[in-house]
Amino acid sequence: MSAATGRRHASISRATATIDVKAIERNCARLAAELTGGAALCAVVKADGYGHGAAEAARAALAGGATWLAVAAAAEAAELRAELPGARLLVLGALTPAELDLALGADADITVWKPDFLALVRSRGEALGRRPRVHVKYDTGMGRLGERDPGAVTSLVDETAAGPGAELVGLWTHFATADEPGSRFFDQQLGRFRELGLPLRERRPGLLLHAANSAATLREPSSHLDMVRCGIAVYGLDPFGEDPGQRDLRPALELRSYVADVKPFEPGASAGYGRKWRATEATHVGVLPIGYGDGIRRALTNNAEVLVGGRRRPVIGTISMDNLTIDLGPEPDVERGAPAVLIGAQGDDRILAEEVARRLATINYEVTCGISPRVPREYLR
Ligand SMILES: *Cc1c(COP(=O)(O)O)cnc(C)c1O
């Protein structure tokens, strides 16, 4: 029985995201078991753990065998540090001088790809009485942050290790097309990274090489190197946009609401702003008190399904900020107060974040990250 059906009679609020922390723990254990050559698992918990709650997700990931955590921003590192005093923590993103101080204050490892930033890191480390731990970023083809020139990368690695005031920890890159099966560009990026990184690690034993995101981890063992940085798969979402069950990943998040009202509609009656749906025959409309203010995107207007009474019901009419409407049919078999599932399982059916993403022409990442702070997160332990 799924968590959702098991909790049908639990207290419901207008909208709740239920996070099964055991699923996160288990997904991490499943990923860690697959890693080659003793590679470490770094759980990526940026953007509030992809909408799941960063601290709870981090704790579950560590329980499941992750030994590192990564975030994008200094403020995220500071928040996590307050909850997890002992965890190894890496900030992946760019840092302004103020953010650098915040990251160093949180005792997080940081990313460097410019000599002038390394100089700043050294001087801020000294000022704060800390020895910053540095991961150099090599842009092998993503074309965002990072140094592109292999010679410059090598110099920066050497300079970080040689100079005072900072500790060289790692060298890393990020793939642009790991989620495209058969991508030659992925092979090229991995080839570039290994070509530069492996000899550097020969010279500097202990240098931590890391490159793989979830997709790379699942598709290419030679990308595991010393550490993988998995985000999406940790949450049981599929990096390739398919059914996570195919790769033995268990979705951790369910998004639920309830039927706040049921009312009869005569043919021609409309529901919602702009009258984007009209009853073609006598039917009943259910109103769910959840909308785009909660992260149910307006582009799902007339373009989604919700589980109520163990069956799929079409979303009809415009998604409002705080409400949406569903068609319950001429002889409604559910009553006011019935639980509704927007993402997750009910009865024998399940709506995956991947399905919602497909309807929106986006990716599952954006679906769970988009669940707004107005939706309380409830943790199943
Ligand atoms: C977000 C992120 C990851 C995790 O990617 P997933 O596809 O969610 O596994 C890894 N590395 C970097 C640099 C990232 O920004």
The ligand as an SDF file (V2000), in Angstrom:
LIG
                    3D

 15 15  0  0  0  0  0  0  0  0999 V2000
   21.9250   20.1930   -9.8070 C   0  0  0  0  0  0  0  0  0  0  0  0
   23.2760   19.6640  -10.0540 C   0  0  0  0  0  0  0  0  0  0  0  0
   23.5440   18.3000   -9.9460 C   0  0  0  0  0  0  0  0  0  0  0  0
   22.4770   17.2610   -9.7280 C   0  0  0  0  0  0  0  0  0  0  0  0
   21.8750   16.9630  -10.9760 O   0  0  0  0  0  0  0  0  0  0  0  0
   20.7200   15.8640  -11.0920 P   0  0  0  0  0  0  0  0  0  0  0  0
   20.4370   15.8310  -12.5410 O   0  0  0  0  0  0  0  0  0  0  0  0
   19.5770   16.3920  -10.3080 O   0  0  0  0  0  0  0  0  0  0  0  0
   21.2510   14.6090  -10.5570 O   0  0  0  0  0  0  0  0  0  0  0  0
   24.8640   17.8830  -10.0810 C   0  0  0  0  0  0  0  0  0  0  0  0
   25.8440   18.7760  -10.3200 N   0  0  0  0  0  0  0  0  0  0  0  0
   25.6020   20.0810  -10.4710 C   0  0  0  0  0  0  0  0  0  0  0  0
   26.7210   20.9990  -10.7620 C   0  0  0  0  0  0  0  0  0  0  0  0
   24.3240   20.5780  -10.3570 C   0  0  0  0  0  0  0  0  0  0  0  0
   24.0950   21.8830  -10.5170 O   0  0  0  0  0  0  0  0  0  0  0  0
  1  2  1  0
  2  3  1  0
  2 14  2  0
  3  4  1  0
  3 10  2  0
  4  5  1  0
  5  6  1  0
  6  7  2  0
  6  8  1  0
  6  9  1  0
 10 11  1  0
 11 12  2  0
 12 13  1  0
 12 14  1  0
 14 15  1  0
M  END
$$$$
